Amino acid sequence: MSSESSGIQPSADAVTGRWDGVQVNFGEEGGRLTYGSYLRLGALLDQQRLESDPPAHDELLFITIHQVYELWFKQVLHELTASRDAMLSGELWRAEHLLRRVHTIERTLIQQVDILETMTPQDFGEFRHRLSPASGFQSVQYREIEFLSGAKDPSFVKRFRGLTDTERARLEQRLEEPTLWDAFLAVLHAAGFGTTDEDQIRVALQTIAADRGRYAAAWELAEALVQHDELAAAWRARHVVMVERMIGTKPGTGGSSGAGYLRSRLDLRYYPLLWNLRTAL
């Protein structure tokens, strides 16, 4: 007869001491820090507030995916900033290591589109009208990633009137501070190359490419930057096709031309000189 059926409650030791024959505990000792409190799950899981009424089933998916994107954007900014600073301080191995981590995150960002595409255009249509004038175009962290990567656009800060003072300050700081490309040029300069104009930079890149044994760290950094650029382009391409699949040629909720605007960004390259190098090799 089990303790439950007999009405006898198991002792505290029986509950906390063993689990399928293994000695474990689950924080029953009353520790101040738990899994939930460390991750602030109460606050985190309270952030998915639906705007539709009655609630549209797929709005939770839409909100969750985009909040996850923003969390990954925060991590990408953390790693790209540290990679840039590592290049500026001469820690080339660390700069490359952090860029490789960013690559893995960027592949995850691309794959997340598959989840979003399980939502049909009809399902999206149930709540899309509730989003206006909000738009992914307004993602401040995504703009920070572009600015930090080398594609600075001061006009975005001027055009987007919905910025908070904190967001505007962050973007203005990104416009002023060195980019990843600036940091890479510092690496070339430290290696003895001229970097005052594009002709000097082309010579430096061709020299490094021709002697990868001597300039291995600089070459691997250049390749890591190209990989970052390529994955960013792949995300933009995957994103525009998803938008076309979801809303066709409708305007974006923020007033943009929707897929048309996104397609205009497909040719963006952070490091054109590194791409042009391929033609010269």
Contacts in CASP RR format, 6 or more apart in sequence:
PFRMAT RR
TARGET T0000
AUTHOR 0000-0000-0000
METHOD contacts of the structure
MODEL  1
MSSESSGIQPSADAVTGRWDGVQVNFGEEGGRLTYGSYLRLGALLDQQRL
ESDPPAHDELLFITIHQVYELWFKQVLHELTASRDAMLSGELWRAEHLLR
RVHTIERTLIQQVDILETMTPQDFGEFRHRLSPASGFQSVQYREIEFLSG
AKDPSFVKRFRGLTDTERARLEQRLEEPTLWDAFLAVLHAAGFGTTDEDQ
IRVALQTIAADRGRYAAAWELAEALVQHDELAAAWRARHVVMVERMIGTK
PGTGGSSGAGYLRSRLDLRYYPLLWNLRTAL
3 9 0 8 1.000
3 10 0 8 1.000
12 28 0 8 1.000
15 28 0 8 1.000
16 25 0 8 1.000
16 26 0 8 1.000
16 28 0 8 1.000
16 29 0 8 1.000
17 23 0 8 1.000
17 24 0 8 1.000
17 25 0 8 1.000
18 24 0 8 1.000
27 34 0 8 1.000
35 41 0 8 1.000
36 42 0 8 1.000
47 67 0 8 1.000
48 60 0 8 1.000
48 63 0 8 1.000
48 64 0 8 1.000
48 67 0 8 1.000
49 63 0 8 1.000
50 56 0 8 1.000
50 59 0 8 1.000
50 60 0 8 1.000
50 63 0 8 1.000
50 127 0 8 1.000
51 59 0 8 1.000
51 127 0 8 1.000
51 130 0 8 1.000
51 131 0 8 1.000
52 59 0 8 1.000
52 126 0 8 1.000
52 127 0 8 1.000
52 130 0 8 1.000
56 123 0 8 1.000
56 126 0 8 1.000
56 127 0 8 1.000
57 123 0 8 1.000
57 126 0 8 1.000
58 119 0 8 1.000
58 123 0 8 1.000
58 124 0 8 1.000
58 126 0 8 1.000
58 127 0 8 1.000
59 126 0 8 1.000
59 127 0 8 1.000
59 130 0 8 1.000
61 115 0 8 1.000
61 116 0 8 1.000
61 118 0 8 1.000
61 119 0 8 1.000
62 116 0 8 1.000
62 119 0 8 1.000
62 124 0 8 1.000
62 127 0 8 1.000
65 112 0 8 1.000
65 115 0 8 1.000
65 116 0 8 1.000
66 136 0 8 1.000
68 112 0 8 1.000
69 109 0 8 1.000
69 112 0 8 1.000
69 139 0 8 1.000
70 139 0 8 1.000
70 141 0 8 1.000
72 105 0 8 1.000
72 108 0 8 1.000
72 109 0 8 1.000
73 139 0 8 1.000
73 141 0 8 1.000
73 142 0 8 1.000
73 144 0 8 1.000
73 145 0 8 1.000
74 141 0 8 1.000
75 105 0 8 1.000
76 102 0 8 1.000
76 105 0 8 1.000
76 106 0 8 1.000
76 145 0 8 1.000
77 141 0 8 1.000
77 144 0 8 1.000
77 145 0 8 1.000
77 148 0 8 1.000
79 98 0 8 1.000
79 99 0 8 1.000
79 101 0 8 1.000
79 102 0 8 1.000
79 105 0 8 1.000
80 98 0 8 1.000
80 99 0 8 1.000
80 102 0 8 1.000
80 145 0 8 1.000
80 148 0 8 1.000
80 149 0 8 1.000
80 180 0 8 1.000
81 148 0 8 1.000
82 94 0 8 1.000
82 98 0 8 1.000
83 94 0 8 1.000
83 95 0 8 1.000
83 96 0 8 1.000
83 98 0 8 1.000
83 99 0 8 1.000
83 102 0 8 1.000
83 180 0 8 1.000
83 183 0 8 1.000
84 95 0 8 1.000
84 148 0 8 1.000
84 178 0 8 1.000
84 179 0 8 1.000
84 180 0 8 1.000
84 182 0 8 1.000
84 183 0 8 1.000
85 183 0 8 1.000
86 92 0 8 1.000
86 94 0 8 1.000
86 95 0 8 1.000
86 98 0 8 1.000
87 95 0 8 1.000
87 180 0 8 1.000
87 183 0 8 1.000
87 184 0 8 1.000
87 186 0 8 1.000
87 187 0 8 1.000
87 221 0 8 1.000
88 178 0 8 1.000
88 183 0 8 1.000
88 186 0 8 1.000
90 187 0 8 1.000
90 190 0 8 1.000
92 187 0 8 1.000
92 217 0 8 1.000
92 218 0 8 1.000
92 220 0 8 1.000
92 221 0 8 1.000
93 217 0 8 1.000
95 183 0 8 1.000
95 221 0 8 1.000
95 224 0 8 1.000
96 217 0 8 1.000
96 220 0 8 1.000
96 221 0 8 1.000
96 224 0 8 1.000
99 221 0 8 1.000
99 224 0 8 1.000
99 225 0 8 1.000
99 227 0 8 1.000
99 228 0 8 1.000
100 224 0 8 1.000
102 228 0 8 1.000
103 224 0 8 1.000
103 227 0 8 1.000
103 228 0 8 1.000
103 231 0 8 1.000
106 228 0 8 1.000
106 231 0 8 1.000
106 232 0 8 1.000
106 234 0 8 1.000
106 235 0 8 1.000
107 231 0 8 1.000
109 235 0 8 1.000
110 231 0 8 1.000
110 234 0 8 1.000
110 235 0 8 1.000
110 238 0 8 1.000
113 238 0 8 1.000
113 239 0 8 1.000
113 242 0 8 1.000
116 242 0 8 1.000
117 242 0 8 1.000
117 245 0 8 1.000
117 246 0 8 1.000
119 246 0 8 1.000
121 245 0 8 1.000
121 246 0 8 1.000
121 247 0 8 1.000
124 246 0 8 1.000
124 247 0 8 1.000
128 247 0 8 1.000
128 253 0 8 1.000
131 253 0 8 1.000
132 253 0 8 1.000
132 254 0 8 1.000
132 255 0 8 1.000
133 253 0 8 1.000
133 254 0 8 1.000
133 255 0 8 1.000
134 253 0 8 1.000
134 254 0 8 1.000
135 252 0 8 1.000
135 253 0 8 1.000
135 254 0 8 1.000
135 255 0 8 1.000
135 256 0 8 1.000
136 142 0 8 1.000
137 254 0 8 1.000
137 256 0 8 1.000
137 261 0 8 1.000
138 160 0 8 1.000
138 162 0 8 1.000
138 254 0 8 1.000
140 163 0 8 1.000
140 167 0 8 1.000
140 170 0 8 1.000
140 171 0 8 1.000
143 153 0 8 1.000
143 156 0 8 1.000
143 171 0 8 1.000
143 174 0 8 1.000
144 170 0 8 1.000
144 171 0 8 1.000
144 174 0 8 1.000
145 232 0 8 1.000
146 152 0 8 1.000
146 153 0 8 1.000
146 270 0 8 1.000
147 153 0 8 1.000
147 171 0 8 1.000
147 174 0 8 1.000
147 175 0 8 1.000
147 179 0 8 1.000
148 174 0 8 1.000
148 177 0 8 1.000
148 179 0 8 1.000
148 180 0 8 1.000
149 179 0 8 1.000
149 180 0 8 1.000
149 181 0 8 1.000
149 228 0 8 1.000
149 229 0 8 1.000
149 232 0 8 1.000
149 270 0 8 1.000
150 179 0 8 1.000
150 180 0 8 1.000
150 181 0 8 1.000
150 270 0 8 1.000
150 271 0 8 1.000
151 268 0 8 1.000
151 270 0 8 1.000
152 174 0 8 1.000
152 175 0 8 1.000
152 179 0 8 1.000
154 175 0 8 1.000
156 171 0 8 1.000
157 163 0 8 1.000
157 168 0 8 1.000
157 171 0 8 1.000
157 172 0 8 1.000
157 175 0 8 1.000
163 171 0 8 1.000
178 186 0 8 1.000
180 225 0 8 1.000
180 228 0 8 1.000
180 270 0 8 1.000
181 225 0 8 1.000
181 270 0 8 1.000
181 271 0 8 1.000
184 221 0 8 1.000
184 222 0 8 1.000
184 225 0 8 1.000
185 195 0 8 1.000
185 201 0 8 1.000
187 218 0 8 1.000
187 221 0 8 1.000
188 194 0 8 1.000
188 195 0 8 1.000
188 201 0 8 1.000
188 204 0 8 1.000
188 208 0 8 1.000
188 218 0 8 1.000
189 195 0 8 1.000
191 204 0 8 1.000
191 208 0 8 1.000
191 215 0 8 1.000
191 218 0 8 1.000
193 200 0 8 1.000
193 201 0 8 1.000
193 203 0 8 1.000
193 204 0 8 1.000
193 207 0 8 1.000
194 200 0 8 1.000
194 201 0 8 1.000
194 203 0 8 1.000
194 204 0 8 1.000
195 201 0 8 1.000
195 204 0 8 1.000
198 273 0 8 1.000
201 273 0 8 1.000
202 273 0 8 1.000
202 276 0 8 1.000
202 277 0 8 1.000
202 280 0 8 1.000
205 222 0 8 1.000
205 273 0 8 1.000
205 274 0 8 1.000
205 277 0 8 1.000
206 277 0 8 1.000
206 280 0 8 1.000
206 281 0 8 1.000
207 215 0 8 1.000
208 215 0 8 1.000
208 218 0 8 1.000
208 219 0 8 1.000
208 222 0 8 1.000
209 219 0 8 1.000
209 277 0 8 1.000
209 281 0 8 1.000
212 219 0 8 1.000
213 219 0 8 1.000
222 274 0 8 1.000
222 277 0 8 1.000
225 270 0 8 1.000
225 271 0 8 1.000
225 274 0 8 1.000
226 271 0 8 1.000
226 274 0 8 1.000
226 275 0 8 1.000
228 270 0 8 1.000
229 269 0 8 1.000
229 270 0 8 1.000
229 271 0 8 1.000
229 274 0 8 1.000
229 275 0 8 1.000
232 270 0 8 1.000
233 266 0 8 1.000
233 268 0 8 1.000
233 269 0 8 1.000
236 262 0 8 1.000
236 265 0 8 1.000
236 266 0 8 1.000
236 268 0 8 1.000
237 266 0 8 1.000
239 262 0 8 1.000
240 259 0 8 1.000
240 260 0 8 1.000
240 262 0 8 1.000
240 263 0 8 1.000
240 266 0 8 1.000
243 258 0 8 1.000
243 259 0 8 1.000
243 262 0 8 1.000
244 259 0 8 1.000
247 258 0 8 1.000
247 259 0 8 1.000
248 259 0 8 1.000
249 258 0 8 1.000
249 259 0 8 1.000
249 260 0 8 1.000
250 258 0 8 1.000
251 257 0 8 1.000
251 258 0 8 1.000
252 258 0 8 1.000
252 261 0 8 1.000
269 275 0 8 1.000
END
